[in-house]
Amino acid sequence: MLGNGVRQNITGYLVVLSGLFMLADLYLIFVVAPTDAVLGHVQRVFYFHVPIAIMSFLAFFLVFLASIAYVVRRDGKWDRLAHSCAEVGVVFVTVALLTGIIWGRPLWNTWWTWEPRLTTTLILWLIYVSYLMIRSYASNQQQAARYSAVVGIVGFVDVPIVYYSVVWWRSIHPSPVVGPFAQANALEPIMLWILLFSMVTFLILFTYLVVERTALRNSEDRLLGIRLVARRAGR
Amino acid sequence: MEPDWPDWTEVEIEAEPENQSHRTRFLILAAVVSLALGYMIYAAFPGNALYFLTVGELINKTDVHDGRTLRVSGKLVADSFQREGRTTVSHFQLRDENGESAGEYLSATFVGVLPDLFFNPHSEVILEGSYGEDQIFQTDAILVKCPSKYQSLQEETLLSS
């Protein structure tokens, strides 16, 4: 893995970069972005809600890949990556649910309704919360890594279901505005650019959080190693 | 990681011998849980458990006209909205935007405060309630389905002027 000095440099840059991007993003969302003709100012939640939800998909995709790599290679570094991505992913999907709840109230006239997109997203949240719970219930690190890898691989099934839920089933949730199922001209060009900028912003933030959390896991594992050496020496 | 420290894979808080039956049990449990989840996702939506019916489906599916709770989605018929005096009792009609059933109208009644976007011509209205022999949809709650299309205020004024 990377040396400590290099890693600190990278996280330093990432913190500054995500801070600058976040400020620019807030300016774009609240000052530059046009007010929506039908939905009004509350439509600005969109620029947070969509990128954050997509970053949670990315997080769980990385959990999926890292879990496979761990099962094949049995190398602790893949488990550290999977664990970090899962934690950050749970934070992102929680925020996606909360921002959805916030603008669901003025737009749909309800905080929550049991419709496909919302229900499958809640299941997604539960899967990755259980991923973290399984880790903490395991009796040792290897067991935690093995069991959670299974959840990380199987649980990913729900991510495409969440994405396609609005295409497959009748839903109150709007269909995708970006990607293969997006309607033509679903967004005005300026709105699309701000959405893309917001995605880059949250991608940088996501990268920073994962790098930082992985480093923390490294430290935790090292500490565990020191304890083990100390215990063996004490015997 | 630095070679000075023991390899991560050696680290165990409590050394526990690998138990084969324990592992099998876990795999079975994992398979059962994922199958159950998959079945729940599958069973929750298609067929009889659609999130909402269209106006045409509701009118033609006479077997659901028994007072059970339903959701129906349609466009508000322009000019059909009426309020009873100075009360919150309102009557209106919905219809399907297109398709064969676009000519069929569903009369509905609702008591309460209407959502902000109820009269917005771009959105569809989803009613929760029941439909009985009186042929009037008794609405318990109103949801508004917004179009997945966003447009700025300036742009729309430009287009309409």
Boltz contact constraints between the chains, C-beta under 6 A:
constraints:
  - contact:
      token1: [A, 34]
      token2: [B, 152]
      max_distance: 6.0
  - contact:
      token1: [A, 35]
      token2: [B, 153]
      max_distance: 6.0
  - contact:
      token1: [A, 36]
      token2: [B, 150]
      max_distance: 6.0
  - contact:
      token1: [A, 37]
      token2: [B, 151]
      max_distance: 6.0
  - contact:
      token1: [A, 37]
      token2: [B, 153]
      max_distance: 6.0
  - contact:
      token1: [A, 37]
      token2: [B, 156]
      max_distance: 6.0
  - contact:
      token1: [A, 38]
      token2: [B, 120]
      max_distance: 6.0
  - contact:
      token1: [A, 38]
      token2: [B, 122]
      max_distance: 6.0
  - contact:
      token1: [A, 76]
      token2: [B, 8]
      max_distance: 6.0
  - contact:
      token1: [A, 76]
      token2: [B, 9]
      max_distance: 6.0
  - contact:
      token1: [A, 107]
      token2: [B, 146]
      max_distance: 6.0
  - contact:
      token1: [A, 108]
      token2: [B, 143]
      max_distance: 6.0
  - contact:
      token1: [A, 108]
      token2: [B, 144]
      max_distance: 6.0
  - contact:
      token1: [A, 109]
      token2: [B, 115]
      max_distance: 6.0
  - contact:
      token1: [A, 109]
      token2: [B, 143]
      max_distance: 6.0
  - contact:
      token1: [A, 109]
      token2: [B, 144]
      max_distance: 6.0
  - contact:
      token1: [A, 110]
      token2: [B, 143]
      max_distance: 6.0
  - contact:
      token1: [A, 115]
      token2: [B, 51]
      max_distance: 6.0
  - contact:
      token1: [A, 116]
      token2: [B, 45]
      max_distance: 6.0
  - contact:
      token1: [A, 139]
      token2: [B, 16]
      max_distance: 6.0
  - contact:
      token1: [A, 140]
      token2: [B, 12]
      max_distance: 6.0
  - contact:
      token1: [A, 140]
      token2: [B, 13]
      max_distance: 6.0
  - contact:
      token1: [A, 140]
      token2: [B, 14]
      max_distance: 6.0
  - contact:
      token1: [A, 141]
      token2: [B, 11]
      max_distance: 6.0
  - contact:
      token1: [A, 150]
      token2: [B, 30]
      max_distance: 6.0
  - contact:
      token1: [A, 154]
      token2: [B, 34]
      max_distance: 6.0
  - contact:
      token1: [A, 169]
      token2: [B, 45]
      max_distance: 6.0
  - contact:
      token1: [A, 170]
      token2: [B, 50]
      max_distance: 6.0
  - contact:
      token1: [A, 170]
      token2: [B, 51]
      max_distance: 6.0
  - contact:
      token1: [A, 170]
      token2: [B, 52]
      max_distance: 6.0
  - contact:
      token1: [A, 172]
      token2: [B, 145]
      max_distance: 6.0
  - contact:
      token1: [A, 174]
      token2: [B, 148]
      max_distance: 6.0
  - contact:
      token1: [A, 175]
      token2: [B, 148]
      max_distance: 6.0
  - contact:
      token1: [A, 186]
      token2: [B, 148]
      max_distance: 6.0
  - contact:
      token1: [A, 186]
      token2: [B, 149]
      max_distance: 6.0
  - contact:
      token1: [A, 187]
      token2: [B, 150]
      max_distance: 6.0
  - contact:
      token1: [A, 188]
      token2: [B, 152]
      max_distance: 6.0
  - contact:
      token1: [A, 191]
      token2: [B, 150]
      max_distance: 6.0
  - contact:
      token1: [A, 221]
      token2: [B, 8]
      max_distance: 6.0
  - contact:
      token1: [A, 222]
      token2: [B, 5]
      max_distance: 6.0
  - contact:
      token1: [A, 224]
      token2: [B, 11]
      max_distance: 6.0
  - contact:
      token1: [A, 225]
      token2: [B, 5]
      max_distance: 6.0
  - contact:
      token1: [A, 225]
      token2: [B, 6]
      max_distance: 6.0
  - contact:
      token1: [A, 225]
      token2: [B, 11]
      max_distance: 6.0
  - contact:
      token1: [A, 228]
      token2: [B, 11]
      max_distance: 6.0
